[in-house]
Amino acid sequence: MPTQNNATAKNSRNTTKAADERLTLTVGGVTHSDWESASVDSSFLTPAGAWSLRIGLNEARPPADVHPGARAVLSAGSDILMTGLIDDINHDVTNGRHVLNLAGRDNAGALVDCSAPIFTAENMTLAEVINKIVKPSGITKIAIHADKSTAPKKFSIQPGQTAWSALMNVAEVNGLWPWIAPDGTLIIGGPDYSAAPVDSLVMRKDGTGNLLQLGKLTSIAGRYSQVTVLSQGHGTPEHNGVHNRHGTATDTGMTLYRPFIEVMGDTDTDDMATARARKILSDSRLKALTITATVRGVRTSGGTAWQPGQRVAVRSDIHDIDAIYFIMARTIRCGRGQELVTTLTLKEDGIWTPDAYPRSRHKKKGKQQVPTYHTWEEIN
């Protein structure tokens, strides 16, 4: 039987753990963490992460700091889960009961909604092009996670093109992808597949293990055996235009003949066309396998908050699974009387944006590659 001091310490740890698992929204000078229902969705394949919260109000109206466009930070304990703005507020009163529904997105929301500034860039760095695209939307920090970062020799924004679409176009030249980190930083790059798995998830036939749910979907829809990209190169005062640029990528694991051809705009080199072909092929291969895994809480067994970009080991004899997978998306759900759970969407490891760190799989043991980080202050 524990002593009084031991029991007090245990209760203190349990209280701290419960507080760490509670979702807290901070807006201006106010915070709240007691929700009737809450959901948080983050995915590399969805441009802007989103959250939705429902609360019963005792007051006649919400705090003045809580309004559409207010900067909001969603966290669990000391871990930031998402940073962005409040999009929608629905204040509903029924029979004297006040219910407030809040919804928002991360910092990519403005890039998705708004048009990019119209400009034509020549001989600019990738960071300089990104700066011109996103700075008007209020993005203040950027990090480039890649071994290489080059911009097209000539890059143009078309009227009406959204900032997010323009950002994707310039990122894909390098086989990269844009996303928003939990702290609001815009990242251009890809995952480092040499990073160690953050946890092991297990489901056994007898029902034991640390998984509440595990699903495995395999599909051939949208899968290609070969991708060909056709393009041309614009002329310059020093060089004539090129009309037959092309790149090809082949999936040797695809036994059916399923070709795909894409025609893209100006491309500086055949290597850029090949990088685009590889990106299309890797995206098609991502569709072939999807694993969903639901766990309790918002953290790994080591205390790290779950988030897209991590790698995790999964083992299930029922599904014939024993491998490492890449976390493509994370969904958190909780509510009054409901258990706090996180659902992870897992994809085949090493497939998504494989060109970001092309040498990462050939590192010598003990060598750790450090990504290059930039802030707008450094760029400017």
Secondary structure as UniProt FT lines:
FT   HELIX           4..21
FT   STRAND          23..27
FT   TURN            28..29
FT   STRAND          30..32
FT   STRAND          37..43
FT   TURN            44..45
FT   STRAND          50..57
FT   TURN            64..65
FT   TURN            68..69
FT   STRAND          71..76
FT   TURN            77..78
FT   STRAND          79..94
FT   TURN            95..96
FT   STRAND          97..106
FT   HELIX           108..113
FT   STRAND          120..122
FT   HELIX           126..134
FT   HELIX           135..137
FT   STRAND          141..145
FT   STRAND          154..156
FT   TURN            159..160
FT   HELIX           163..172
FT   TURN            173..175
FT   STRAND          177..180
FT   TURN            182..183
FT   STRAND          186..189
FT   TURN            193..194
FT   STRAND          200..203
FT   TURN            205..206
FT   STRAND          213..218
FT   TURN            221..222
FT   STRAND          226..233
FT   STRAND          242..250
FT   TURN            252..253
FT   STRAND          259..266
FT   HELIX           270..286
FT   TURN            287..288
FT   STRAND          289..296
FT   TURN            301..302
FT   TURN            308..309
FT   STRAND          311..316
FT   TURN            317..320
FT   STRAND          321..335
FT   TURN            336..337
FT   STRAND          338..348
FT   TURN            349..350
FT   TURN            354..355
FT   TURN            358..359
FT   HELIX           360..362
FT   TURN            365..366
FT   STRAND          372..375
FT   HELIX           376..379
//
